[in-house]
Amino acid sequence: MDKRIEDLTQRREKVKLGGGERRIDRQHQAGKLTARERIEILLDPGSFTEVDMFVHGDEEEFYGEGVVTGYGTINGRQVYLFAKDFTVYGGALGELHSKKICKVMDLAIKTGSPFIGLNDSGGARIHEGVYSLDAYGQIFYRNTQASGVIPQLSVIMGPCAGGDVYSPAITDFIIMVNNTSQMFITGPQVIKSVTGEDVTPEMLGGAKAQNQQSGVAHFMAANEEESLALLRHLLEFLPQNNLEDPPRIASREPLVSKEELLELVPGESNKWYDVRKVIKAVVDGGDFLEVHSMFAQNAVVGFARLDGMSVGIIANQPKVLAGCLNINASDKIARFVRFCDCFNLPMITFVDVPGFLPGVAQEHGGIIRHGAKILYAYSEATVPKISVVLRKAYGGAYVAMCSRSLGADAAYAWPIAEIAVMGPDGAANIIYRDEINSAENPEEVRARKTAEYRDKFANPYVACAKGMIDDVIDPRDTRRILINTLSSLSSKKETRAPRKHGNIPF
């Protein structure tokens, strides 16, 4: 027995060396950790249990098939995960590699545990041919079955090429490491041979490109340790699965005085401000984890807590494009709303929107179709939904931003709010056009008529009178009212007509 135990120990040590010391050194020289080092940093100390350590093909040199799989805990909560081992066959995917991943994915779904993928791979094993293609399909299928059932989180920590990109793309959130991670379907050499374009991997699909330009990725970290810490923090806001509520912790007061809310939003509707300051002045401890912070910056989405309750925050950002809704902002908001609804996160929407962004490029790009995604997502969501109109709320964009008509459970407005079909300036120019044009002093008449329209129509009390806004509130009371409303909605139950699924306008 002693010899067999010794043999087992030796085999385990060999497996843990992956592709060997030389390849591990090369991994470190490239600024990357090994698969096992990443797992050790991510999980609670001593909690990792490995699955399928000794799997390998008949003619393979190394055990493990270029991927480490298993389960452990993060802050005491169970997760399942894989970490691709770039020191073994470049982390390339093959039939047995895929089977290891699929096994732990199946276990994650059965146990209702979040699933995490740490990606660092050059793509498929070309020599396995169609077997590697089938292997990808097996993973994609499970990603889809798990969607909306358990949180799925991906970290890109090196190359992620070809078919490898689609599994992360189906998951809920993607974190990329700046300077060392890339995501692309076709590499620079192929692109150059086909189009003549000379691009580097970083230009093509680096962390900045995929966070800022495409919106494929949701977060960018400076290094691998930061990416794993970010992943741990993100999980703190999320439930284990779609049948559980997000974890609740002790409440914390905001970091700024509520009196500051009176100064954060200018009364003049054409002046910009940073809506993130309003959010941080309301939520627990000023802790706001922004999602897609580099993409479609005219909208802001992310996670926070109110009285210890985890919530999703959606807001217009007047600092960028005046907070208008455009194609990318519509996609960003709609996807985040659907995630919150999947995993029982109440939603708070802060509204300051002048409309949908006008222009030929937006119309030809399908702003109608993309904007409809917001309408669909909010209307479909059954979690508690609360909206607060901070200032402007004009036209169809007001409706889109979680208005009462789209099913908001509670709708509030600050006293400076202007809720109307369009801004007072534009409305006065249309309604009183003849009177303005025929006046001896058109500018004086225009100013007077604009003020009349604002006083008569563009204020929160008109909407209040019709029940479209529940109350006009003192900005300093925003946090208290949101907490009380969330508490009152904690037992909300809403059912819909039976159906297989709806047809969101993708």
C-alpha positions as CSV (number, residue, x, y, z in Angstrom):
1,M,0.0,0.0,0.0
2,D,2.8,2.4,0.9
3,K,4.3,2.1,-2.7
4,R,0.9,2.8,-4.2
5,I,0.4,5.8,-2.0
6,E,3.9,7.0,-3.1
7,D,3.0,6.4,-6.7
8,L,-0.3,8.4,-6.3
9,T,1.6,11.2,-4.7
10,Q,4.2,11.3,-7.5
11,R,1.5,11.3,-10.2
12,R,-0.4,14.1,-8.5
13,E,2.8,16.2,-8.3
14,K,3.5,15.5,-12.0
15,V,0.0,16.6,-12.9
16,K,0.4,19.8,-10.9
17,L,3.5,20.7,-12.9
18,G,1.3,20.9,-16.0
19,G,3.6,21.3,-19.1
20,G,6.7,21.4,-16.9
21,E,9.0,24.0,-15.3
22,R,10.2,25.5,-18.5
23,R,6.7,26.2,-19.8
24,I,5.7,27.5,-16.4
25,D,8.6,29.9,-16.5
26,R,7.6,31.1,-19.9
27,Q,4.0,31.7,-18.6
28,H,5.4,33.8,-15.8
29,Q,7.7,35.7,-18.2
30,A,4.6,36.6,-20.3
31,G,3.1,38.2,-17.2
32,K,0.6,35.4,-16.6
33,L,-0.1,33.1,-13.7
34,T,-0.6,29.3,-14.2
35,A,-4.1,27.8,-14.0
36,R,-3.5,26.4,-10.5
37,E,-2.1,29.7,-9.2
38,R,-5.2,31.5,-10.5
39,I,-7.5,29.0,-8.7
40,E,-5.5,29.3,-5.5
41,I,-5.9,33.1,-5.5
42,L,-9.6,33.0,-6.5
43,L,-11.0,30.5,-4.1
44,D,-11.1,30.4,-0.3
45,P,-7.9,28.8,1.1
46,G,-8.0,25.0,1.1
47,S,-11.4,24.8,-0.5
48,F,-10.6,23.5,-4.0
49,T,-11.5,20.0,-4.9
50,E,-10.2,18.9,-8.3
51,V,-12.2,16.7,-10.7
52,D,-10.7,14.5,-13.4
53,M,-7.1,15.2,-12.6
54,F,-5.8,12.2,-14.4
55,V,-7.8,12.4,-17.6
56,H,-5.7,12.1,-20.8
57,G,-5.8,10.6,-24.2
58,D,-4.1,7.3,-25.1
59,E,-1.2,9.0,-26.9
60,E,-1.0,12.1,-24.8
61,E,2.2,13.2,-23.0
62,F,0.5,15.0,-20.1
63,Y,-2.4,14.3,-17.7
64,G,-5.1,16.9,-17.3
65,E,-5.9,17.7,-21.0
66,G,-4.8,21.3,-20.7
67,V,-7.6,22.3,-18.3
68,V,-8.0,22.2,-14.5
69,T,-11.6,21.6,-13.3
70,G,-13.3,21.3,-10.0
71,Y,-15.2,23.2,-7.2
72,G,-14.5,25.2,-4.1
73,T,-15.9,28.2,-2.3
74,I,-15.7,32.0,-2.6
75,N,-16.5,33.8,0.7
76,G,-17.9,30.5,1.9
77,R,-20.3,30.0,-1.1
78,Q,-19.8,27.1,-3.5
79,V,-18.7,27.6,-7.1
80,Y,-17.7,25.3,-9.9
81,L,-15.0,26.3,-12.3
82,F,-12.4,25.5,-14.9
83,A,-9.0,27.1,-15.6
84,K,-7.3,26.5,-18.9
85,D,-3.7,25.5,-18.6
86,F,-1.7,27.3,-21.3
87,T,1.4,25.2,-20.4
88,V,-0.3,22.1,-21.8
89,Y,-0.9,22.2,-25.5
90,G,-1.5,26.0,-25.2
91,G,-4.7,25.3,-23.4
92,A,-6.2,24.2,-26.7
93,L,-9.6,22.5,-26.6
94,G,-10.2,18.9,-27.6
95,E,-12.7,16.1,-26.9
96,L,-11.5,15.1,-23.4
97,H,-10.8,18.7,-22.5
98,S,-14.4,19.6,-23.3
99,K,-15.7,16.6,-21.4
100,K,-14.0,17.7,-18.2
101,I,-15.5,21.2,-18.6
102,C,-19.0,19.8,-19.3
103,K,-18.9,17.5,-16.3
104,V,-18.4,20.4,-13.9
105,M,-20.9,22.5,-15.8
106,D,-23.5,19.8,-15.3
107,L,-22.7,19.6,-11.6
108,A,-23.0,23.4,-11.3
109,I,-26.5,23.3,-12.8
110,K,-27.6,20.4,-10.7
111,T,-26.4,22.0,-7.4
112,G,-27.5,25.5,-8.3
113,S,-23.9,27.0,-8.0
114,P,-22.3,29.8,-10.0
115,F,-20.0,28.6,-12.8
116,I,-16.6,30.3,-13.6
117,G,-14.3,30.0,-16.6
118,L,-10.7,31.2,-16.5
119,N,-9.7,31.3,-20.1
120,D,-6.2,31.2,-21.6
121,S,-6.2,29.2,-24.8
122,G,-5.1,29.4,-28.4
123,G,-8.3,27.8,-29.7
124,A,-9.1,24.3,-30.9
125,R,-6.8,21.3,-31.4
126,I,-6.7,21.3,-35.1
127,H,-5.4,17.7,-35.3
128,E,-8.7,16.5,-33.6
129,G,-10.7,17.8,-36.5
130,V,-14.4,17.6,-36.2
131,Y,-14.1,16.1,-32.7
132,S,-12.9,19.5,-31.4
133,L,-15.9,21.2,-33.2
134,D,-18.3,18.9,-31.5
135,A,-16.5,19.5,-28.2
136,Y,-17.2,23.3,-28.5
137,G,-20.9,22.6,-29.3
138,Q,-21.2,20.6,-26.1
139,I,-20.0,23.5,-24.0
140,F,-22.1,26.1,-25.9
141,Y,-25.2,24.0,-25.3
142,R,-24.6,23.8,-21.6
143,N,-23.9,27.6,-21.4
144,T,-27.3,28.1,-22.9
145,Q,-29.1,25.7,-20.7
146,A,-27.5,27.3,-17.6
147,S,-28.3,30.8,-18.8
148,G,-30.7,32.5,-16.3
149,V,-30.4,29.4,-14.0
150,I,-27.0,30.0,-12.5
151,P,-24.6,33.0,-12.8
152,Q,-21.9,32.3,-15.4
153,L,-18.8,34.4,-15.2
154,S,-15.7,34.4,-17.5
155,V,-12.3,35.8,-17.0
156,I,-10.0,36.2,-20.1
157,M,-6.4,35.9,-18.9
158,G,-4.5,35.3,-22.2
159,P,-5.5,34.6,-25.8
160,C,-9.1,33.5,-26.4
161,A,-9.4,32.7,-30.1
162,G,-11.7,31.1,-32.6
163,G,-14.5,28.9,-31.1
164,D,-13.2,29.6,-27.6
165,V,-14.7,33.1,-27.7
166,Y,-18.3,32.0,-27.9
167,S,-18.6,30.3,-24.6
168,P,-17.6,33.5,-22.7
169,A,-19.9,35.4,-25.0
170,I,-22.9,33.4,-23.8
171,T,-22.0,33.9,-20.1
172,D,-23.3,36.7,-18.1
173,F,-20.2,38.8,-17.5
174,I,-16.7,38.9,-19.0
175,I,-13.6,40.3,-17.3
176,M,-10.5,40.9,-19.3
177,V,-6.9,41.6,-18.2
178,N,-5.3,44.6,-19.8
179,N,-2.2,44.0,-22.0
180,T,-2.3,40.2,-21.7
181,S,-5.7,39.1,-22.8
182,Q,-7.3,39.1,-26.3
183,M,-10.6,37.9,-27.8
184,F,-11.0,37.4,-31.5
185,I,-12.5,35.0,-34.0
186,T,-9.9,35.3,-36.7
187,G,-6.3,36.2,-35.9
188,P,-4.2,39.0,-37.3
189,Q,-2.5,36.7,-39.8
190,V,-5.8,35.6,-41.3
191,I,-7.2,39.1,-41.4
192,K,-4.1,40.3,-43.2
193,S,-4.2,37.6,-45.8
194,V,-7.9,38.3,-46.5
195,T,-8.2,42.0,-46.2
196,G,-4.7,43.3,-46.2
197,E,-5.1,45.0,-42.8
198,D,-2.1,44.8,-40.6
199,V,-3.3,44.6,-37.0
200,T,-1.8,43.4,-33.7
201,P,-3.7,41.0,-31.4
202,E,-4.2,43.9,-28.9
203,M,-5.6,46.2,-31.6
204,L,-7.9,43.5,-32.9
205,G,-9.3,42.1,-29.6
206,G,-7.4,43.4,-26.6
207,A,-9.1,44.3,-23.3
208,K,-9.6,48.0,-24.3
209,A,-11.0,47.2,-27.7
210,Q,-13.5,44.6,-26.4
211,N,-14.5,46.8,-23.4
212,Q,-14.7,50.2,-25.2
213,Q,-15.5,49.5,-28.8
214,S,-17.4,46.2,-29.1
215,G,-18.9,45.9,-25.6
216,V,-18.2,42.2,-25.7
217,A,-16.4,42.5,-22.3
218,H,-17.9,44.1,-19.2
219,F,-14.8,44.8,-17.0
220,M,-11.1,45.5,-17.5
221,A,-8.6,44.8,-14.8
222,A,-5.0,46.0,-14.6
223,N,-3.6,42.6,-13.8
224,E,-4.6,39.0,-13.1
225,E,-4.8,39.5,-9.3
226,E,-7.1,42.5,-9.8
227,S,-9.3,40.5,-12.2
228,L,-9.8,37.7,-9.6
229,A,-10.5,40.2,-6.8
230,L,-13.1,41.9,-9.1
231,L,-14.7,38.5,-9.7
232,R,-15.0,37.8,-6.0
233,H,-16.5,41.3,-5.5
234,L,-19.0,40.8,-8.3
235,L,-20.2,37.5,-6.8
236,E,-21.0,39.3,-3.5
237,F,-24.0,41.0,-5.2
238,L,-25.4,37.8,-6.9
239,P,-27.5,34.9,-5.7
240,Q,-26.3,31.3,-6.1
241,N,-29.1,30.6,-8.6
242,N,-32.4,31.9,-10.0
243,L,-34.4,30.3,-7.1
244,E,-32.5,32.2,-4.4
245,D,-32.4,35.9,-3.4
246,P,-29.1,37.8,-3.5
247,P,-27.2,37.8,-0.1
248,R,-28.1,40.6,2.3
249,I,-25.5,42.2,4.5
250,A,-25.5,44.9,7.2
251,S,-26.6,48.3,6.0
252,R,-24.1,51.2,5.6
253,E,-24.8,54.9,5.3
254,P,-23.6,56.7,2.2
255,L,-20.2,58.4,2.3
256,V,-21.7,61.8,1.6
257,S,-24.3,63.9,3.3
258,K,-27.8,63.8,1.8
259,E,-27.7,67.6,1.7
260,E,-25.2,67.3,-1.2
261,L,-28.0,65.8,-3.3
262,L,-29.4,69.3,-3.6
263,E,-26.3,70.5,-5.4
264,L,-25.4,67.5,-7.6
265,V,-28.0,68.0,-10.3
266,P,-28.2,71.5,-11.9
267,G,-31.6,72.9,-12.3
268,E,-30.9,74.0,-15.9
269,S,-31.8,71.1,-18.1
270,N,-28.9,71.8,-20.6
271,K,-26.1,71.5,-18.0
272,W,-24.3,68.2,-17.6
273,Y,-23.4,66.4,-14.4
274,D,-22.1,62.9,-13.5
275,V,-25.0,60.7,-12.5
276,R,-22.6,58.3,-10.7
277,K,-22.2,60.9,-8.0
278,V,-26.0,60.8,-7.4
279,I,-25.9,57.0,-7.3
280,K,-23.0,56.9,-4.8
281,A,-24.8,59.5,-2.6
282,V,-27.8,57.2,-2.2
283,V,-26.4,53.6,-2.0
284,D,-24.8,51.9,0.9
285,G,-21.3,53.1,1.6
286,G,-21.0,54.7,-1.9
287,D,-20.2,51.2,-3.2
288,F,-21.3,51.0,-6.8
289,L,-19.8,48.3,-9.0
290,E,-20.3,49.7,-12.5
291,V,-20.7,47.2,-15.4
292,H,-19.7,48.1,-19.0
293,S,-18.1,51.3,-17.7
294,M,-16.1,51.9,-20.9
295,F,-18.9,51.1,-23.3
296,A,-21.9,53.3,-24.3
297,Q,-21.1,55.8,-21.6
298,N,-24.3,57.7,-22.1
299,A,-25.9,55.0,-19.9
300,V,-24.7,53.7,-16.5
301,V,-25.5,50.3,-15.1
302,G,-24.2,48.3,-12.2
303,F,-24.7,46.8,-8.8
304,A,-25.1,48.4,-5.4
305,R,-26.9,47.9,-2.1
306,L,-29.7,49.7,-0.3
307,D,-30.1,48.9,3.4
308,G,-27.9,45.8,2.7
309,M,-30.1,44.6,-0.2
310,S,-28.4,43.9,-3.5
311,V,-30.0,45.9,-6.3
312,G,-29.4,46.7,-10.0
313,I,-28.9,50.4,-10.9
314,I,-29.7,51.8,-14.3
315,A,-29.3,55.5,-15.2
316,N,-28.9,57.9,-18.0
317,Q,-25.6,59.8,-18.0
318,P,-26.0,63.5,-18.9
319,K,-22.2,63.8,-18.9
320,V,-22.1,61.9,-22.3
321,L,-24.4,62.7,-25.3
322,A,-26.6,64.5,-22.8
323,G,-27.8,61.1,-21.6
324,C,-29.6,60.3,-24.9
325,L,-30.4,56.7,-25.7
326,N,-28.6,55.3,-28.7
327,I,-28.0,51.9,-30.2
328,N,-25.3,50.8,-27.9
329,A,-26.9,52.2,-24.8
330,S,-30.1,50.4,-25.6
331,D,-28.3,47.1,-25.8
332,K,-26.4,47.8,-22.6
333,I,-29.5,48.7,-20.6
334,A,-31.7,45.9,-22.0
335,R,-29.1,43.1,-21.3
336,F,-28.5,44.4,-17.8
337,V,-32.2,44.6,-17.0
338,R,-32.7,41.0,-18.2
339,F,-29.8,39.8,-16.0
340,C,-31.3,41.5,-13.0
341,D,-34.7,39.9,-13.7
342,C,-33.1,36.5,-14.1
343,F,-31.5,36.6,-10.7
344,N,-34.1,38.3,-8.5
345,L,-32.3,41.7,-8.2
346,P,-34.7,44.7,-7.7
347,M,-34.0,47.5,-10.1
348,I,-33.7,51.2,-9.5
349,T,-33.7,53.5,-12.5
350,F,-32.6,57.1,-12.4
351,V,-34.0,59.0,-15.3
352,D,-32.6,62.1,-17.0
353,V,-33.1,61.6,-20.7
354,P,-33.8,64.1,-23.5
355,G,-34.7,61.4,-26.0
356,F,-33.3,58.9,-28.5
357,L,-30.2,60.1,-30.3
358,P,-31.2,61.5,-33.7
359,G,-29.2,61.0,-36.9
360,V,-29.1,59.0,-40.1
361,A,-26.4,56.6,-38.7
362,Q,-28.7,55.7,-35.8
363,E,-31.7,55.2,-38.0
364,H,-29.9,53.1,-40.5
365,G,-28.2,51.2,-37.7
366,G,-31.5,50.1,-36.3
367,I,-32.2,52.4,-33.4
368,I,-35.9,51.4,-33.6
369,R,-35.0,47.7,-33.2
370,H,-32.4,48.3,-30.5
371,G,-34.5,50.8,-28.6
372,A,-37.4,48.3,-28.6
373,K,-35.1,46.0,-26.6
374,I,-35.3,48.3,-23.6
375,L,-39.1,48.5,-23.8
376,Y,-39.3,44.7,-24.0
377,A,-36.8,44.1,-21.2
378,Y,-38.5,46.4,-18.7
379,S,-42.0,45.2,-19.6
380,E,-40.9,41.5,-19.3
381,A,-39.2,41.9,-15.9
382,T,-41.2,40.8,-12.8
383,V,-38.7,41.9,-10.1
384,P,-39.5,45.0,-8.1
385,K,-38.9,48.1,-10.4
386,I,-38.6,51.6,-9.1
387,S,-37.9,54.7,-11.2
388,V,-36.8,58.2,-10.1
389,V,-37.0,61.1,-12.6
390,L,-34.1,63.4,-11.6
391,R,-34.6,66.0,-14.2
392,K,-35.4,65.6,-17.9
393,A,-37.8,62.8,-19.1
394,Y,-38.9,63.5,-22.7
395,G,-40.8,61.6,-25.3
396,G,-40.4,57.9,-26.0
397,A,-37.2,57.8,-24.0
398,Y,-39.1,58.7,-20.9
399,V,-41.4,55.7,-21.5
400,A,-38.5,53.4,-22.2
401,M,-36.7,54.2,-18.9
402,C,-39.0,52.1,-16.7
403,S,-42.1,54.3,-16.7
404,R,-45.3,53.4,-15.0
405,S,-46.7,52.3,-18.3
406,L,-43.9,49.7,-18.7
407,G,-44.7,48.2,-15.3
408,A,-42.8,50.2,-12.8
409,D,-44.1,49.4,-9.3
410,A,-43.2,52.8,-8.0
411,A,-42.3,56.0,-9.8
412,Y,-41.0,59.2,-8.2
413,A,-39.7,62.5,-9.4
414,W,-37.6,65.3,-8.0
415,P,-39.2,68.8,-8.0
416,I,-37.0,70.0,-10.9
417,A,-38.2,67.1,-13.1
418,E,-39.6,68.0,-16.6
419,I,-41.8,65.2,-17.9
420,A,-43.2,65.9,-21.4
421,V,-43.3,64.9,-25.0
422,M,-40.3,67.1,-25.7
423,G,-38.3,69.9,-24.1
424,P,-40.1,73.2,-23.4
425,D,-37.9,75.0,-26.0
426,G,-38.8,72.7,-28.8
427,A,-42.5,72.4,-27.8
428,A,-42.9,76.2,-27.7
429,N,-41.3,76.6,-31.1
430,I,-43.8,74.2,-32.6
431,I,-47.0,75.1,-30.8
432,Y,-46.5,78.9,-30.9
433,R,-44.6,79.1,-34.2
434,D,-47.0,81.5,-35.9
435,E,-47.2,83.8,-32.8
436,I,-43.4,83.8,-32.4
437,N,-42.7,84.5,-36.1
438,S,-45.2,87.3,-36.3
439,A,-44.1,89.1,-33.1
440,E,-42.1,92.3,-33.2
441,N,-39.6,90.7,-30.8
442,P,-39.6,86.9,-31.5
443,E,-37.0,86.1,-28.9
444,E,-39.0,87.7,-26.1
445,V,-42.2,85.9,-27.2
446,R,-40.3,82.6,-27.5
447,A,-38.9,83.0,-24.0
448,R,-42.3,83.8,-22.6
449,K,-44.0,80.9,-24.3
450,T,-41.3,78.5,-23.3
451,A,-41.7,79.5,-19.7
452,E,-45.5,79.2,-20.0
453,Y,-45.2,75.7,-21.5
454,R,-42.7,74.7,-18.7
455,D,-45.0,75.9,-16.0
456,K,-48.1,74.3,-17.5
457,F,-46.9,71.0,-18.9
458,A,-43.2,70.3,-18.3
459,N,-43.3,69.6,-14.6
460,P,-43.8,66.5,-12.4
461,Y,-47.1,67.6,-11.0
462,V,-48.9,67.0,-14.4
463,A,-47.8,63.4,-14.4
464,C,-48.6,63.1,-10.7
465,A,-52.1,64.3,-11.3
466,K,-52.7,61.4,-13.7
467,G,-51.0,58.8,-11.4
468,M,-48.0,58.3,-13.7
469,I,-45.7,59.6,-10.9
470,D,-46.5,58.4,-7.4
471,D,-44.9,61.3,-5.6
472,V,-42.7,64.3,-6.0
473,I,-40.0,63.9,-3.4
474,D,-37.3,66.0,-1.7
475,P,-34.0,64.8,-3.2
476,R,-32.6,64.4,0.4
477,D,-35.3,61.8,1.0
478,T,-34.4,59.6,-2.0
479,R,-32.5,56.9,-0.1
480,R,-35.1,56.6,2.6
481,I,-38.0,56.4,0.2
482,L,-36.2,53.8,-2.0
483,I,-35.4,51.7,1.0
484,N,-39.0,51.8,2.3
485,T,-40.4,51.1,-1.2
486,L,-38.0,48.1,-1.6
487,S,-39.2,46.8,1.7
488,S,-42.8,47.1,0.7
489,L,-42.1,45.2,-2.5
490,S,-40.1,42.4,-1.0
491,S,-43.0,40.0,-1.2
492,K,-43.9,41.0,-4.8
493,K,-45.3,38.1,-6.9
494,E,-46.1,38.6,-10.6
495,T,-47.1,35.9,-13.0
496,R,-47.5,36.1,-16.8
497,A,-49.4,34.2,-19.4
498,P,-48.0,30.8,-20.1
499,R,-45.6,30.7,-23.1
500,K,-42.5,29.0,-24.3
501,H,-40.6,32.3,-24.5
502,G,-41.1,35.8,-26.0
503,N,-39.5,37.1,-29.1
504,I,-37.3,40.0,-28.1
505,P,-36.3,42.2,-31.1
506,F,-32.7,41.1,-31.5
